[in-house]
Amino acid sequence: MKIALIFLNLFGLVLACEARPPDSPESAYSGNQLLRDCTAGEHTHSHIYCLGYVTGLVEGASVEAEFRNCKPLFDIPPEAEMGQLVDVVVKYLKEHPEQRDVRARVIALTALKAAFPPKP
């Protein structure tokens, strides 16, 4: 089941990557856009993009910490589900509207770090 979910998320991310403009200052994916995508109805293209985006951030941060042999940004419990992580990001975005213009990757990582602080 996890393999199927990962495949679905990666497939959705690949499709979404084709639909998104490159990350430039004029077209940076913002917290506003991430909130819209994450709160779109389930099984929509936007919601699948959100799941893939958050999955990519979590996996990317984990790989970087492992590759650089440094302390991880956050300590997500192994039993946490991707929907829960998306909920954490959405909650943070709703509680901090003044930060929604920030790049989505920055605000999402900030939300995850606040919810799942790294072990000392």
Secondary structure as a PSIPRED ss2 file (coil, helix, strand):
# PSIPRED VFORMAT (PSIPRED V4.0)

   1 M C   1.000  0.000  0.000
   2 K H   0.000  1.000  0.000
   3 I H   0.000  1.000  0.000
   4 A H   0.000  1.000  0.000
   5 L H   0.000  1.000  0.000
   6 I H   0.000  1.000  0.000
   7 F H   0.000  1.000  0.000
   8 L H   0.000  1.000  0.000
   9 N H   0.000  1.000  0.000
  10 L H   0.000  1.000  0.000
  11 F H   0.000  1.000  0.000
  12 G H   0.000  1.000  0.000
  13 L H   0.000  1.000  0.000
  14 V H   0.000  1.000  0.000
  15 L H   0.000  1.000  0.000
  16 A H   0.000  1.000  0.000
  17 C H   0.000  1.000  0.000
  18 E H   0.000  1.000  0.000
  19 A H   0.000  1.000  0.000
  20 R C   1.000  0.000  0.000
  21 P C   1.000  0.000  0.000
  22 P C   1.000  0.000  0.000
  23 D C   1.000  0.000  0.000
  24 S C   1.000  0.000  0.000
  25 P C   1.000  0.000  0.000
  26 E C   1.000  0.000  0.000
  27 S C   1.000  0.000  0.000
  28 A C   1.000  0.000  0.000
  29 Y C   1.000  0.000  0.000
  30 S E   0.000  0.000  1.000
  31 G H   0.000  1.000  0.000
  32 N H   0.000  1.000  0.000
  33 Q H   0.000  1.000  0.000
  34 L H   0.000  1.000  0.000
  35 L H   0.000  1.000  0.000
  36 R H   0.000  1.000  0.000
  37 D H   0.000  1.000  0.000
  38 C H   0.000  1.000  0.000
  39 T C   1.000  0.000  0.000
  40 A C   1.000  0.000  0.000
  41 G C   1.000  0.000  0.000
  42 E C   1.000  0.000  0.000
  43 H C   1.000  0.000  0.000
  44 T C   1.000  0.000  0.000
  45 H H   0.000  1.000  0.000
  46 S H   0.000  1.000  0.000
  47 H H   0.000  1.000  0.000
  48 I H   0.000  1.000  0.000
  49 Y H   0.000  1.000  0.000
  50 C H   0.000  1.000  0.000
  51 L H   0.000  1.000  0.000
  52 G H   0.000  1.000  0.000
  53 Y H   0.000  1.000  0.000
  54 V H   0.000  1.000  0.000
  55 T H   0.000  1.000  0.000
  56 G H   0.000  1.000  0.000
  57 L H   0.000  1.000  0.000
  58 V H   0.000  1.000  0.000
  59 E H   0.000  1.000  0.000
  60 G H   0.000  1.000  0.000
  61 A H   0.000  1.000  0.000
  62 S H   0.000  1.000  0.000
  63 V H   0.000  1.000  0.000
  64 E H   0.000  1.000  0.000
  65 A H   0.000  1.000  0.000
  66 E H   0.000  1.000  0.000
  67 F H   0.000  1.000  0.000
  68 R H   0.000  1.000  0.000
  69 N C   1.000  0.000  0.000
  70 C C   1.000  0.000  0.000
  71 K C   1.000  0.000  0.000
  72 P C   1.000  0.000  0.000
  73 L C   1.000  0.000  0.000
  74 F C   1.000  0.000  0.000
  75 D C   1.000  0.000  0.000
  76 I C   1.000  0.000  0.000
  77 P C   1.000  0.000  0.000
  78 P C   1.000  0.000  0.000
  79 E C   1.000  0.000  0.000
  80 A C   1.000  0.000  0.000
  81 E C   1.000  0.000  0.000
  82 M H   0.000  1.000  0.000
  83 G H   0.000  1.000  0.000
  84 Q H   0.000  1.000  0.000
  85 L H   0.000  1.000  0.000
  86 V H   0.000  1.000  0.000
  87 D H   0.000  1.000  0.000
  88 V H   0.000  1.000  0.000
  89 V H   0.000  1.000  0.000
  90 V H   0.000  1.000  0.000
  91 K H   0.000  1.000  0.000
  92 Y H   0.000  1.000  0.000
  93 L H   0.000  1.000  0.000
  94 K H   0.000  1.000  0.000
  95 E H   0.000  1.000  0.000
  96 H C   1.000  0.000  0.000
  97 P H   0.000  1.000  0.000
  98 E H   0.000  1.000  0.000
  99 Q H   0.000  1.000  0.000
 100 R C   1.000  0.000  0.000
 101 D C   1.000  0.000  0.000
 102 V C   1.000  0.000  0.000
 103 R E   0.000  0.000  1.000
 104 A H   0.000  1.000  0.000
 105 R H   0.000  1.000  0.000
 106 V H   0.000  1.000  0.000
 107 I H   0.000  1.000  0.000
 108 A H   0.000  1.000  0.000
 109 L H   0.000  1.000  0.000
 110 T H   0.000  1.000  0.000
 111 A H   0.000  1.000  0.000
 112 L H   0.000  1.000  0.000
 113 K H   0.000  1.000  0.000
 114 A H   0.000  1.000  0.000
 115 A H   0.000  1.000  0.000
 116 F C   1.000  0.000  0.000
 117 P C   1.000  0.000  0.000
 118 P C   1.000  0.000  0.000
 119 K C   1.000  0.000  0.000
 120 P C   1.000  0.000  0.000
